[in-house]
Amino acid sequence: MIFIDKFNIFILHFGIIVNTLMIKNEEVVLRKRSALNTKQIKTNEWINWCLDSETMKEINVLNLKQAFESIEFMSCLLFVEYDTCDQSSEEQMLIFKYDKNIKTIDLEIDPKQNVNGFYKMTIGKRCNESKRCLLRKILSFLGLILNTKRADRDNFIKVNESNIDPFYLKNFVIDNNADTANTSYDYGSIMQLSNFEFRNGMKRTFKIKPSHYEVMLGQGYGLSFTDIKLLNIRYCKASCIDNDMAKNVKCKNGGIINPYSCANCICPNMFAADKFCEKMDPSDSSCPSSEFNATSKKTKLVIKGKKRCNIKIIAKEGKKILITVKKAVLSAIYPCFEGLGLEVKYRKDKTLTGLILCVIPESVSIVSEDETVLLQYNGEQNNHIAIIEYQMK
């Protein structure tokens, strides 16, 4: 017997997503790249799941359901709960089994099992206690790979195999067959390991280029916009093909079509103000101007207090912008996450998670990859402040 029938689940999630698009931007945090395992068979869009009867009382169902919700949010995937794992009732079932004797974290998919049939996912003690681990295991089941396995990873991190626990070296083996789906490396992805995970001592498993991103690594809050994008590329491309409303949808600024409504777009952070990601999110009334022009002269920008500000800095076409964060006092969050602290989107692809600074960061100077820089200041306290200089280069 299914707890909730599939039709009601669809209606429930459709309502959630429509409502989510209308709430204030500060309430939306699950938006932010990894890559796709092309060798792995795709599972169904509606995934039946159940708890193994012998260990069901041991599994952290709250963490598991939160992981499902993060994946269902802004994708066409639905997880349908069954109260038994009866293999005669359905052709596909994801079965979760707890094993207290497993002390390691295994994010690999069992190649001997069929993800589109009856697949038993064993959860060890450490993973059972971590929503981040469960998310990664389920996303691996769905075909995403860790950033540390991307073919382009050496352009962004420098792996030191001697510092990695031998059992976990497989998480750092480059998969040259993975499809990056025209995405670049996103430090804010849920599939991005921290450089403290899986180490065999006190030294970091990899160095990061540039080092400022280190405070962002290994976030477990939810999927980035690019994680959502990859899931939609893999599973949801056909959702709106025959929908007449979709013909009029033109997503801007890297947004993707919403696979439920087919009438609006899923937008990257800072562009969720309208249905088609055309406009930047509005700032609080006490913020500075929403747009500045960079010139050859250094210009200071000071933002302080409890507010959210979205700002675009533009230089002449073909030029770049030097951004220097001279001083900042921000939220004490680790890892830093989108929607908290100060985010600087200086890479050409503005759908990528920007550099996010939290607490009291050191002075940071970065040069943009094109003529545009986006800033989002998230002040949570009256004493929060960011002093920024910008200059056209």
C-alpha positions in Angstrom: 0.0 0.0 0.0 1.3 3.4 -0.9 1.0 6.1 1.8 0.1 8.8 -0.7 -1.0 8.0 -4.2 1.2 9.3 -7.1 -1.4 11.8 -8.4 -1.7 13.5 -5.1 2.1 13.6 -4.8 2.3 15.3 -8.1 -0.3 17.9 -7.2 1.4 18.5 -3.8 4.8 19.1 -5.4 3.3 21.3 -8.2 1.8 23.5 -5.5 5.0 23.7 -3.5 7.0 24.8 -6.5 4.5 27.4 -7.7 4.4 28.8 -4.1 8.1 28.7 -3.8 8.5 30.9 -6.9 6.4 33.6 -5.3 7.9 33.8 -1.8 10.6 36.3 -0.9 14.0 35.5 -2.3 15.6 35.3 1.1 13.5 32.2 1.8 14.9 30.4 -1.2 18.3 28.8 -0.4 18.4 25.7 -2.5 19.7 27.2 -5.7 23.3 27.0 -7.0 28.1 22.0 -10.9 29.1 18.6 -10.9 28.8 16.2 -13.9 26.8 13.2 -15.2 27.9 9.6 -15.2 27.0 8.6 -18.8 27.7 5.0 -18.2 25.0 4.7 -15.6 21.4 3.8 -16.6 18.8 6.4 -15.8 16.2 5.5 -13.2 12.6 6.5 -13.4 11.5 10.1 -12.8 9.2 8.8 -10.1 11.3 6.7 -7.8 9.6 4.2 -5.5 11.4 3.7 -2.2 11.1 1.8 1.1 12.9 0.9 4.3 14.3 -2.6 4.8 12.0 -4.2 7.4 14.8 -5.6 9.5 16.6 -2.3 10.0 13.9 0.4 9.4 13.9 1.6 13.0 17.6 2.4 12.8 17.4 4.6 9.6 17.3 8.4 10.1 14.1 8.9 8.2 14.1 12.7 8.8 17.5 13.1 7.1 16.4 10.8 4.3 13.2 12.7 3.6 15.0 16.1 3.8 17.4 14.7 1.2 14.5 13.7 -1.1 12.9 17.2 -0.7 16.2 18.8 -1.7 16.3 16.8 -4.9 12.6 17.2 -5.7 12.9 20.9 -5.3 12.9 22.4 -8.8 13.3 19.1 -10.6 10.9 16.7 -12.2 11.9 13.8 -9.8 9.5 12.5 -7.2 10.3 9.9 -4.5 7.2 7.8 -3.7 7.2 6.1 -0.3 6.0 2.6 0.2 5.4 1.0 3.5 6.8 -2.4 2.4 9.5 -3.5 0.1 7.3 -6.1 -1.6 9.1 -6.9 -4.8 6.0 -8.3 -6.5 4.1 -5.0 -6.5 6.4 -2.8 -8.6 9.2 -3.2 -11.1 11.4 -0.6 -9.5 12.3 0.0 -5.8 15.0 1.8 -4.0 15.5 -0.1 -0.8 17.4 1.6 2.2 19.1 -0.8 4.6 21.0 0.2 7.7 24.2 -1.6 8.7 25.8 -0.4 12.0 29.0 -2.3 11.2 29.8 0.0 8.3 32.1 2.7 9.6 33.2 4.1 6.2 31.3 6.4 3.8 30.9 4.8 0.4 29.5 7.1 -2.3 30.0 4.7 -5.2 27.1 2.9 -6.9 27.1 -0.9 -6.9 27.7 -1.8 -10.6 26.2 -5.3 -10.0 22.8 -3.8 -9.2 20.3 -2.2 -11.6 19.3 1.3 -10.6 16.1 0.9 -12.7 15.1 -2.3 -10.9 15.4 -3.3 -7.2 18.4 -1.5 -5.8 19.5 -2.0 -2.2 21.4 1.1 -0.8 23.2 0.2 2.4 23.6 3.1 4.9 26.4 3.0 7.4 26.4 4.7 10.8 28.3 7.9 9.7 26.2 8.4 6.6 22.9 7.8 8.5 23.8 10.8 10.7 24.5 13.1 7.8 22.0 14.6 5.4 24.9 15.7 3.2 26.1 12.1 2.9 22.6 10.8 2.1 22.2 13.5 -0.5 25.4 12.5 -2.2 24.6 8.8 -2.2 21.2 9.4 -3.8 22.6 11.9 -6.3 25.2 9.3 -7.3 22.4 6.8 -7.7 20.8 9.4 -10.0 23.9 9.7 -12.1 25.8 12.7 -10.7 29.5 12.4 -9.9 31.8 14.1 -7.4 33.6 17.3 -8.5 36.8 15.6 -7.6 36.2 13.1 -10.4 35.5 15.7 -13.1 37.9 15.6 -16.1 38.6 19.3 -15.6 39.2 19.2 -11.9 43.0 19.8 -12.1 42.3 23.3 -13.4 40.6 24.1 -10.1 42.1 21.9 -7.4 45.5 20.1 -6.9 45.0 16.7 -5.4 47.6 15.2 -3.1 47.0 11.5 -3.1 49.5 10.9 -0.3 47.1 12.7 2.1 44.1 10.6 1.2 42.9 7.5 3.1 43.6 4.6 0.6 40.0 3.4 1.0 38.7 6.7 -0.4 41.1 7.2 -3.3 38.3 6.1 -5.6 36.6 9.4 -4.9 39.5 11.2 -6.6 39.9 9.1 -9.7 39.1 11.3 -12.8 36.2 10.0 -14.9 37.0 11.0 -18.4 33.7 9.5 -19.7 31.5 11.8 -17.5 29.4 14.3 -19.3 29.9 17.8 -17.9 26.9 19.0 -19.9 28.6 22.3 -20.8 29.0 23.2 -17.1 32.0 24.5 -15.4 33.4 23.6 -12.0 31.2 24.9 -9.2 32.7 25.1 -5.7 29.3 25.4 -4.1 27.9 22.1 -5.4 26.7 19.5 -3.0 29.0 17.1 -4.9 32.1 19.2 -3.9 34.1 17.5 -1.1 35.9 19.6 1.5 39.7 19.1 1.6 39.4 17.7 5.1 37.1 14.8 4.1 38.7 11.3 3.6 42.2 12.4 4.7 44.6 9.9 6.4 46.1 12.5 8.7 45.9 16.2 9.4 46.9 17.4 6.0 44.4 18.5 3.3 43.6 16.1 0.5 43.8 18.9 -2.1 44.7 22.5 -2.5 42.2 24.9 -4.2 42.8 27.6 -6.8 42.1 30.3 -5.7 42.4 29.6 -2.0 39.5 32.0 -1.1 37.0 29.3 -2.0 38.2 27.0 0.8 35.6 28.3 3.2 32.8 27.1 0.8 33.9 23.5 0.3 31.8 20.6 1.5 28.5 22.4 2.1 25.6 20.1 3.1 22.7 22.6 3.1 21.2 21.6 -0.2 21.7 21.4 -4.0 23.2 24.2 -5.9 21.6 25.7 -9.0 23.9 23.7 -11.1 23.1 20.4 -9.4 19.5 21.1 -10.1 20.4 22.0 -13.7 22.2 18.7 -14.2 19.3 16.7 -12.8 17.0 18.5 -15.2 19.3 17.9 -18.2 19.4 14.2 -17.3 15.8 13.6 -16.5 13.5 16.5 -17.4 14.3 17.6 -20.9 11.2 16.0 -22.3 8.8 17.4 -19.7 7.8 20.4 -21.7 8.3 19.3 -25.3 4.7 19.1 -26.2 3.5 21.9 -23.9 2.1 24.9 -25.7 3.0 27.2 -22.8 6.7 26.3 -23.1 6.9 27.7 -26.6 6.7 31.2 -25.1 9.2 30.7 -22.3 12.6 32.2 -23.0 14.8 31.9 -19.9 17.4 34.6 -19.4 20.7 34.7 -17.5 21.2 31.0 -17.5 17.8 30.0 -16.2 16.1 26.7 -17.1 12.5 25.9 -17.8 10.4 24.7 -14.9 9.6 21.1 -15.7 6.3 21.2 -13.7 4.6 24.3 -15.0 6.4 24.7 -18.3 5.3 28.3 -18.0 8.2 29.9 -16.1 11.9 29.4 -15.3 14.1 28.2 -12.5 16.6 30.9 -11.9 20.1 31.2 -10.5 20.7 33.2 -7.3 20.2 37.0 -7.8 17.8 36.5 -10.8 14.6 35.1 -9.3 12.7 38.4 -9.4 10.5 37.4 -12.3 9.2 34.4 -14.3 12.0 34.4 -16.9 15.1 35.4 -14.9 15.3 38.7 -16.8 15.8 41.0 -13.8 18.0 41.0 -10.8 16.3 40.5 -7.5 15.3 43.7 -5.8 17.4 45.0 -2.9 16.1 46.3 0.5 15.2 49.9 0.5 18.2 51.0 2.5 20.7 49.5 0.1 22.9 51.5 -2.3 22.1 51.7 -6.0 21.6 48.4 -7.7 24.0 49.2 -10.5 27.4 50.9 -10.8 29.8 51.7 -13.6 33.4 50.8 -13.1 36.0 53.2 -14.4 39.8 53.4 -14.3 39.5 55.2 -11.0 39.1 53.2 -7.8 35.7 53.5 -6.3 34.7 52.5 -2.7 31.4 50.9 -1.9 30.2 50.5 1.7 27.3 48.3 2.7 26.4 47.9 6.4 23.7 46.8 8.7 20.9 44.2 8.5 19.8 44.0 4.9 20.1 42.2 1.6 21.5 44.0 -1.4 21.9 42.8 -5.0 24.3 44.9 -7.0 25.7 44.8 -10.6 29.0 46.5 -11.5 29.6 47.0 -15.2 32.8 48.0 -17.1 33.2 48.8 -20.8 32.7 45.9 -23.1 35.9 43.8 -23.4 37.3 45.1 -20.1 37.5 43.5 -16.7 36.9 44.6 -13.1 39.3 44.4 -10.2 37.2 43.7 -7.0 38.8 44.1 -3.6 37.0 43.3 -0.4 38.9 45.5 2.0 37.0 44.7 5.1 34.0 42.6 6.1 32.1 41.4 9.2 29.6 38.8 8.2 27.6 35.8 9.4 29.6 33.2 11.3 28.7 30.3 9.0 30.9 27.4 7.9 30.9 26.3 5.2 29.9 29.6 3.7 26.7 29.2 1.7 24.6 31.0 -0.9 22.3 33.5 0.7 24.7 34.1 3.6 27.6 36.5 3.9 28.9 38.3 0.8 28.7 36.6 -2.6 30.9 37.9 -5.5 30.0 36.5 -8.9 33.1 37.4 -11.0 33.3 34.4 -13.4 31.9 34.7 -16.9 29.2 32.1 -16.1 27.0 33.9 -13.6 24.9 30.7 -12.9 27.9 29.3 -10.9 28.1 29.8 -7.2 30.1 32.9 -6.6 32.9 33.4 -4.1 31.1 33.6 -0.8 32.8 35.2 2.2 31.7 34.8 5.8 32.7 35.8 9.3 35.7 38.3 9.1 37.5 37.3 5.9 41.0 38.5 5.0 41.3 41.2 2.4 40.5 39.6 -1.0 41.3 40.9 -4.5 40.0 39.2 -7.6 39.7 40.1 -11.3 36.5 39.3 -13.2 36.5 37.1 -16.3 34.3 39.6 -18.2 32.9 43.1 -17.9 30.3 42.3 -15.2 30.5 41.5 -11.5 27.4 40.7 -9.4 27.4 41.2 -5.6 25.0 40.0 -3.0 25.4 41.3 0.5 23.5 39.4 3.3 23.7 41.4 6.5 22.1 39.5 9.4 23.2 41.8 12.2 23.4 45.6 12.7 27.2 45.4 13.0 27.7 43.5 9.7 29.6 45.5 7.1 31.3 45.1 3.7 33.8 47.6 2.4 34.5 47.0 -1.3 36.7 48.7 -3.9 36.2 48.3 -7.7 38.1 49.5 -10.7 38.1 48.8 -14.4 41.2 46.9 -15.7 
